[in-house]
Amino acid sequence: MAITKNNAVPPARILDLSRLMSRAGKTPTGVDRVELAYLRFVLECPEPCFGLIRTSLGFVLLDRSGLSGVLARLTGALAWGPADRLARVVRNLSPERKKSESDLRRLSLARSRPMFLKRMLRKHVPNGATYFNVGHTNLTERVIWALEHGLNARIVVFVHDTIPLDFPQFQRSGSVHRFAGFLGRVEKSADLILCNSAVTKRDIERHLLKRSPSLKIAVAHLGVDLHCSQSMDNMSAPQLPLPFFLCVGTIEPRKNHALLLDIWHKMAAEMDAAEVPSLVVCGHRGWCNAEVFDRLDQSPLRDHKIFEFSNLSDGQIGRLMQTSAGLLFPSFAEGFGLPPVEATAMGVPVVCGELDVIREILQDKPIYASVTDSYAWEQAILDLARQHQEKGSADRATSTRYTPPTWDAHFNVVLKVT
């Protein structure tokens, strides 16, 4: 591991933004939003800050001004500029990636081909800097070597979960092997591991501590930014028949949308149509889930009892959340679980599986039901639908007593341990 030298000036911070920039133009996932929170954090701190991004044509280094420009574009305050000459000749890049990589070059402090990464870092970044990798991306042997030998950098890695190793049946081809390689590099090179919950810390220790008992691991619960979820963007939320329930997250096997489809088709078969609430699925279609995709496409309930939206903004989802009868979260495994935490903070009822991490964060606030007990889920859904029809949702956000974790608290932990 690298050893940080004592400096009179507080060490600089380098934030790896490779994952976030690779997804420019897409609706941000939970991990994307964490990386965005870290971008705001390093910009708010007085210490020198830099951004490192792996692009299709090598590495880009940003200073504070460049990071501010990226933040403005990611949040929509500024539009991405036109594709430059280099972007136009690169194949297999989306139009959004062409624009974002072009702007990165325009905003950059320096650029380098991979073989010259060490030289670029040594020239522009103070020795002893702290490198943050939040997105599980770009933590390669080349990057680690350049950081350690070029800057004597301290390496801090955020590990969001160990789900690929613990639930390989839910993963796409090759992802288990890639994650195992990533976690091995974390074990070998990280001076500090950050994680989002005590459950994730326990899982990391189960995989690594027998081989590396001296690893330093710190827990910092993720912040909940209700301003983001309740943002007043210019996009109106879809108009849906009441009452409806929301399910938020990538449509992948681990999220267990199949349970909800089973319940809705059973209710439709056994109840009067007017008594069946609506199900609103918000999320991109993921991987290894062809059967669920087919059920969504072919369902006779589609577009009148089951609705699917793949590209709603945070503001749109937040407004749907506020008017919903509840959030449904039947996931088999989570490292943290942002949607139920955000819903609870807004006073929205949550029905979720019996996950240790949800109990850690939300304690007794949700309605817990085993994901093998569809009857319990159906009864909870129907009870909440009746309550929503009787009482509505106008006052519930002010009546909740749940105070969610904040980003200020998260970064107070980060500042103490780094």
C-alpha positions as CSV (number, residue, x, y, z in Angstrom):
1,M,0.0,0.0,0.0
2,A,1.1,3.6,-0.6
3,I,2.3,5.6,2.4
4,T,1.1,9.2,2.4
5,K,3.9,11.6,3.4
6,N,3.3,14.4,5.9
7,N,2.8,17.6,4.1
8,A,2.4,21.2,5.4
9,V,-0.5,21.7,2.9
10,P,-3.5,19.4,3.2
11,P,-3.3,16.6,0.6
12,A,-5.1,17.1,-2.7
13,R,-8.1,14.9,-3.6
14,I,-8.4,13.0,-6.9
15,L,-11.9,11.7,-7.7
16,D,-12.3,9.1,-10.4
17,L,-15.3,10.0,-12.5
18,S,-14.9,7.3,-15.2
19,R,-18.2,5.6,-14.4
20,L,-20.3,8.7,-14.2
21,M,-18.9,10.1,-17.4
22,S,-19.4,6.8,-19.2
23,R,-23.1,7.1,-18.4
24,A,-23.6,10.7,-19.6
25,G,-27.1,11.2,-21.0
26,K,-28.5,8.3,-19.1
27,T,-30.8,8.4,-16.0
28,P,-28.4,8.1,-13.0
29,T,-28.5,4.9,-11.0
30,G,-27.8,4.7,-7.3
31,V,-24.1,4.4,-7.7
32,D,-24.1,7.3,-10.2
33,R,-25.8,9.5,-7.6
34,V,-23.2,8.6,-5.0
35,E,-20.4,9.5,-7.4
36,L,-22.2,12.8,-8.1
37,A,-22.4,13.5,-4.4
38,Y,-18.6,12.9,-4.1
39,L,-18.1,15.4,-6.9
40,R,-20.0,18.0,-5.0
41,F,-18.0,17.2,-1.9
42,V,-14.6,17.6,-3.4
43,L,-15.7,20.9,-4.9
44,E,-17.0,22.2,-1.6
45,C,-13.7,21.4,0.2
46,P,-10.9,23.9,0.2
47,E,-8.2,21.4,-0.6
48,P,-7.0,21.1,-4.2
49,C,-9.2,18.8,-6.2
50,F,-8.8,16.9,-9.4
51,G,-10.9,14.5,-11.6
52,L,-9.5,11.5,-13.4
53,I,-11.5,10.0,-16.2
54,R,-10.7,7.1,-18.5
55,T,-12.2,7.9,-22.0
56,S,-12.2,6.0,-25.2
57,L,-9.0,7.9,-26.2
58,G,-7.0,7.7,-23.0
59,F,-7.0,9.6,-19.7
60,V,-8.3,13.1,-19.0
61,L,-7.3,15.1,-15.9
62,L,-9.5,17.9,-14.6
63,D,-8.7,20.6,-12.1
64,R,-11.3,22.4,-9.9
65,S,-12.5,24.6,-12.8
66,G,-12.9,21.5,-15.1
67,L,-14.8,19.6,-12.3
68,S,-17.2,22.6,-11.9
69,G,-17.8,22.5,-15.6
70,V,-18.6,18.8,-15.5
71,L,-21.0,19.3,-12.6
72,A,-22.8,22.0,-14.4
73,R,-23.3,19.8,-17.4
74,L,-24.3,16.7,-15.4
75,T,-26.9,18.6,-13.5
76,G,-28.3,20.3,-16.6
77,A,-27.2,23.8,-15.7
78,L,-25.2,23.8,-19.0
79,A,-25.7,21.7,-22.1
80,W,-23.1,19.4,-23.5
81,G,-21.2,21.0,-26.3
82,P,-20.8,19.6,-29.9
83,A,-18.7,16.6,-30.7
84,D,-15.2,17.5,-31.7
85,R,-13.1,16.1,-34.5
86,L,-11.6,13.3,-32.4
87,A,-15.1,12.1,-31.2
88,R,-16.5,12.0,-34.7
89,V,-13.9,9.5,-35.8
90,V,-14.3,7.1,-32.8
91,R,-16.6,4.3,-33.5
92,N,-19.2,2.7,-31.1
93,L,-19.7,5.8,-29.1
94,S,-23.3,7.1,-28.5
95,P,-24.0,10.7,-29.5
96,E,-24.1,11.6,-25.8
97,R,-20.7,10.1,-25.2
98,K,-19.2,11.9,-28.2
99,K,-20.4,15.2,-26.7
100,S,-19.3,14.5,-23.2
101,E,-15.9,13.2,-24.1
102,S,-15.4,16.3,-26.4
103,D,-16.3,18.6,-23.5
104,L,-13.9,16.7,-21.2
105,R,-11.1,17.4,-23.6
106,R,-12.1,21.1,-23.8
107,L,-12.3,21.3,-20.0
108,S,-9.1,19.2,-19.3
109,L,-6.0,20.3,-17.4
110,A,-4.1,17.6,-19.2
111,R,-4.6,14.4,-21.3
112,S,-2.5,11.3,-21.8
113,R,-2.4,8.0,-23.4
114,P,-2.6,5.1,-20.9
115,M,1.2,4.5,-20.9
116,F,1.9,8.0,-19.9
117,L,-0.6,8.3,-17.0
118,K,2.1,8.3,-14.3
119,R,3.9,11.1,-15.9
120,M,0.7,13.2,-16.3
121,L,-0.2,12.7,-12.7
122,R,3.3,13.5,-11.4
123,K,3.4,16.7,-13.4
124,H,0.0,18.1,-12.3
125,V,-1.1,16.6,-9.0
126,P,0.6,17.3,-5.6
127,N,2.5,14.4,-4.1
128,G,0.7,12.5,-1.4
129,A,-2.8,13.1,-2.9
130,T,-5.8,11.0,-1.8
131,Y,-7.5,9.1,-4.7
132,F,-11.2,8.3,-4.4
133,N,-12.8,5.5,-6.5
134,V,-16.5,5.4,-5.8
135,G,-17.9,3.8,-8.9
136,H,-16.2,0.3,-9.1
137,T,-14.7,1.5,-12.4
138,N,-11.1,2.2,-13.6
139,L,-9.4,0.6,-10.6
140,T,-7.0,-1.1,-12.8
141,E,-3.4,-2.3,-12.2
142,R,-2.2,0.5,-14.5
143,V,-4.1,3.2,-12.5
144,I,-3.0,1.8,-9.2
145,W,0.7,1.7,-10.3
146,A,0.6,5.2,-11.6
147,L,-1.0,6.5,-8.4
148,E,1.4,4.7,-6.1
149,H,4.6,5.3,-8.0
150,G,3.8,8.7,-9.5
151,L,2.2,10.4,-6.5
152,N,2.7,8.1,-3.5
153,A,-1.1,8.5,-3.3
154,R,-3.4,7.2,-0.6
155,I,-6.1,5.0,-2.3
156,V,-9.6,5.1,-0.9
157,V,-12.2,2.8,-2.5
158,F,-16.0,2.7,-1.9
159,V,-17.3,-0.9,-2.1
160,H,-21.1,-0.7,-2.5
161,D,-21.8,-4.5,-2.0
162,T,-20.4,-7.9,-2.7
163,I,-23.6,-9.1,-4.4
164,P,-21.8,-10.5,-7.5
165,L,-19.9,-13.0,-5.3
166,D,-22.8,-13.7,-3.0
167,F,-25.6,-14.0,-5.7
168,P,-23.8,-15.1,-8.9
169,Q,-27.1,-16.5,-10.3
170,F,-28.3,-12.9,-10.8
171,Q,-25.3,-11.6,-12.7
172,R,-24.6,-11.1,-16.4
173,S,-21.9,-13.2,-18.1
174,G,-18.4,-12.3,-16.9
175,S,-19.4,-9.9,-14.1
176,V,-18.6,-12.3,-11.3
177,H,-15.0,-12.7,-12.6
178,R,-14.6,-9.0,-13.1
179,F,-15.9,-8.2,-9.6
180,A,-13.6,-10.8,-8.1
181,G,-10.7,-9.1,-9.8
182,F,-11.8,-5.7,-8.6
183,L,-12.2,-6.8,-5.0
184,G,-8.7,-8.5,-5.2
185,R,-7.2,-5.2,-6.3
186,V,-9.0,-3.4,-3.5
187,E,-7.6,-5.9,-1.0
188,K,-4.1,-5.5,-2.4
189,S,-4.0,-1.7,-2.8
190,A,-6.6,0.2,-0.9
191,D,-5.5,2.1,2.2
192,L,-9.1,2.5,3.2
193,I,-12.4,0.8,2.2
194,L,-15.6,2.8,2.5
195,C,-18.9,1.1,2.6
196,N,-22.5,2.1,2.8
197,S,-23.8,-0.1,5.6
198,A,-22.7,-2.4,8.4
199,V,-24.2,-5.2,6.4
200,T,-21.8,-4.4,3.5
201,K,-18.9,-4.2,5.9
202,R,-19.8,-7.6,7.3
203,D,-19.9,-9.0,3.7
204,I,-16.5,-7.5,2.8
205,E,-15.0,-8.9,6.0
206,R,-16.4,-12.3,5.2
207,H,-14.6,-12.3,1.8
208,L,-11.4,-10.5,2.7
209,L,-10.4,-10.5,6.4
210,K,-9.2,-14.0,6.6
211,R,-6.6,-13.2,4.1
212,S,-6.0,-9.6,5.0
213,P,-6.9,-9.0,8.7
214,S,-5.4,-5.5,8.8
215,L,-7.7,-4.0,6.2
216,K,-9.2,-0.7,7.3
217,I,-13.0,-0.5,6.6
218,A,-15.3,2.4,7.5
219,V,-19.1,2.6,7.4
220,A,-20.8,5.8,6.2
221,H,-24.5,5.5,5.4
222,L,-25.5,7.1,2.1
223,G,-27.2,10.5,2.2
224,V,-30.8,11.0,1.0
225,D,-31.2,14.1,-1.0
226,L,-34.9,14.8,-1.0
227,H,-34.3,18.1,-2.9
228,C,-33.1,15.9,-5.8
229,S,-36.2,13.6,-5.6
230,Q,-38.6,16.5,-5.3
231,S,-36.8,18.7,-7.8
232,M,-39.0,21.0,-9.8
233,D,-37.8,20.2,-13.3
234,N,-39.9,21.1,-16.3
235,M,-41.0,17.6,-17.0
236,S,-44.4,16.6,-15.7
237,A,-45.0,13.2,-14.2
238,P,-47.2,10.8,-16.1
239,Q,-50.9,10.9,-15.1
240,L,-51.9,7.5,-13.7
241,P,-55.1,6.0,-12.3
242,L,-55.3,5.9,-8.5
243,P,-54.3,4.2,-6.4
244,F,-51.0,3.0,-7.8
245,F,-47.8,1.5,-6.4
246,L,-44.3,2.3,-7.5
247,C,-41.4,-0.1,-8.0
248,V,-38.1,1.8,-8.7
249,G,-34.9,0.2,-10.0
250,T,-33.2,-1.5,-12.9
251,I,-35.3,-4.4,-14.2
252,E,-32.8,-7.2,-13.5
253,P,-33.3,-10.6,-11.8
254,R,-32.1,-9.5,-8.4
255,K,-34.8,-6.9,-8.1
256,N,-37.5,-9.6,-8.3
257,H,-40.1,-7.9,-10.5
258,A,-41.5,-11.3,-11.2
259,L,-43.1,-11.5,-7.8
260,L,-45.1,-8.3,-8.4
261,L,-46.2,-9.5,-11.9
262,D,-47.4,-12.7,-10.3
263,I,-49.4,-10.8,-7.7
264,W,-50.9,-8.4,-10.2
265,H,-52.1,-11.1,-12.6
266,K,-53.5,-13.0,-9.7
267,M,-55.5,-10.0,-8.5
268,A,-56.7,-9.3,-12.0
269,A,-57.9,-12.8,-12.3
270,E,-59.7,-12.9,-9.0
271,M,-61.0,-9.4,-8.4
272,D,-63.2,-6.8,-10.1
273,A,-61.1,-4.6,-12.3
274,A,-62.0,-1.5,-10.4
275,E,-60.6,-3.0,-7.2
276,V,-57.2,-3.8,-8.7
277,P,-54.6,-1.0,-8.0
278,S,-52.0,-0.1,-10.6
279,L,-48.4,-1.1,-10.7
280,V,-45.8,1.5,-12.0
281,V,-42.4,0.1,-12.9
282,C,-39.7,2.7,-13.2
283,G,-36.3,1.6,-14.4
284,H,-34.2,0.6,-17.4
285,R,-34.3,-2.9,-18.6
286,G,-31.2,-4.7,-17.5
287,W,-29.8,-8.2,-18.2
288,C,-30.6,-11.9,-18.0
289,N,-34.3,-11.1,-17.6
290,A,-35.9,-12.0,-20.9
291,E,-38.9,-13.8,-19.2
292,V,-39.8,-10.7,-17.2
293,F,-39.4,-8.5,-20.3
294,D,-41.7,-10.8,-22.3
295,R,-44.2,-10.7,-19.5
296,L,-44.2,-6.9,-19.4
297,D,-44.5,-6.7,-23.1
298,Q,-47.3,-9.3,-23.5
299,S,-49.3,-8.7,-20.3
300,P,-53.0,-8.0,-21.0
301,L,-52.7,-5.5,-18.0
302,R,-50.1,-3.4,-19.7
303,D,-50.9,0.3,-20.0
304,H,-54.1,0.1,-17.9
305,K,-53.0,-1.7,-14.7
306,I,-49.3,-2.2,-15.3
307,F,-47.2,0.7,-16.5
308,E,-43.5,0.8,-17.4
309,F,-41.3,3.9,-17.7
310,S,-37.6,3.6,-18.5
311,N,-36.3,7.2,-18.5
312,L,-38.1,9.3,-15.9
313,S,-36.2,12.1,-14.2
314,D,-35.6,12.1,-10.4
315,G,-38.1,14.9,-10.2
316,Q,-40.8,12.9,-12.1
317,I,-40.2,9.8,-9.9
318,G,-40.3,11.9,-6.8
319,R,-43.7,13.4,-7.8
320,L,-45.0,9.9,-8.6
321,M,-43.7,8.7,-5.2
322,Q,-45.6,11.4,-3.4
323,T,-48.9,10.5,-4.9
324,S,-48.5,6.7,-4.8
325,A,-50.1,4.4,-2.4
326,G,-46.7,3.0,-1.6
327,L,-43.3,1.8,-2.8
328,L,-42.8,-2.0,-3.4
329,F,-39.2,-3.3,-3.0
330,P,-39.1,-7.1,-3.4
331,S,-35.3,-7.2,-4.0
332,F,-33.4,-10.4,-3.1
333,A,-30.3,-8.5,-2.1
334,E,-29.1,-4.9,-1.6
335,G,-26.0,-3.1,-0.4
336,F,-28.1,-0.1,0.9
337,G,-31.4,0.3,-0.9
338,L,-32.0,4.0,-1.7
339,P,-35.6,3.8,-3.0
340,P,-37.2,2.6,0.2
341,V,-35.1,5.0,2.3
342,E,-36.2,7.9,0.1
343,A,-39.8,6.8,0.1
344,T,-39.8,6.5,3.9
345,A,-38.3,10.0,4.3
346,M,-41.2,11.3,2.2
347,G,-43.7,9.6,4.4
348,V,-44.6,7.0,1.7
349,P,-45.4,3.5,2.9
350,V,-42.9,0.8,1.9
351,V,-43.4,-2.9,1.5
352,C,-40.1,-4.8,1.2
353,G,-38.3,-8.1,1.6
354,E,-36.8,-9.1,4.9
355,L,-33.3,-7.7,4.2
356,D,-30.9,-7.0,7.0
357,V,-29.7,-3.8,5.4
358,I,-33.2,-2.4,5.2
359,R,-33.7,-3.2,8.9
360,E,-30.3,-1.5,9.7
361,I,-31.3,1.8,7.9
362,L,-35.1,1.9,8.4
363,Q,-35.7,-0.4,11.4
364,D,-39.4,-0.9,11.9
365,K,-40.7,1.7,9.4
366,P,-41.4,-0.6,6.4
367,I,-43.9,-3.4,6.1
368,Y,-41.7,-6.5,5.9
369,A,-42.8,-9.6,4.0
370,S,-40.8,-12.6,2.8
371,V,-40.3,-12.7,-0.9
372,T,-41.5,-16.3,-0.8
373,D,-44.9,-15.3,0.6
374,S,-46.9,-13.7,-2.2
375,Y,-50.0,-13.8,-0.1
376,A,-48.5,-11.5,2.5
377,W,-47.4,-9.1,-0.2
378,E,-50.9,-9.1,-1.8
379,Q,-52.6,-8.4,1.5
380,A,-50.2,-5.5,2.3
381,I,-50.8,-4.0,-1.1
382,L,-54.5,-4.2,-0.9
383,D,-54.5,-2.8,2.7
384,L,-52.4,0.2,1.6
385,A,-54.6,0.7,-1.5
386,R,-57.6,0.9,0.7
387,Q,-55.9,3.3,3.1
388,H,-54.8,5.5,0.2
389,Q,-58.3,5.7,-1.1
390,E,-59.7,6.6,2.3
391,K,-57.0,9.1,3.4
392,G,-55.1,10.1,0.3
393,S,-51.4,11.2,0.5
394,A,-51.6,15.0,1.1
395,D,-50.5,15.0,4.8
396,R,-48.3,11.9,5.2
397,A,-44.9,13.6,4.3
398,T,-45.3,15.9,7.2
399,S,-46.5,13.2,9.6
400,T,-43.5,10.9,9.2
401,R,-41.0,10.8,12.1
402,Y,-38.2,9.3,10.1
403,T,-35.1,11.4,9.7
404,P,-33.0,9.9,6.8
405,P,-29.2,9.8,6.8
406,T,-27.7,13.0,5.3
407,W,-24.7,13.6,3.0
408,D,-23.3,15.9,5.6
409,A,-23.2,13.1,8.1
410,H,-21.7,10.8,5.4
411,F,-18.9,13.2,4.6
412,N,-18.2,13.9,8.2
413,V,-17.3,10.2,8.5
414,V,-15.2,10.4,5.3
415,L,-13.3,13.4,6.6
416,K,-12.5,11.7,9.9
417,V,-11.2,8.5,8.4
418,T,-9.3,10.0,5.4
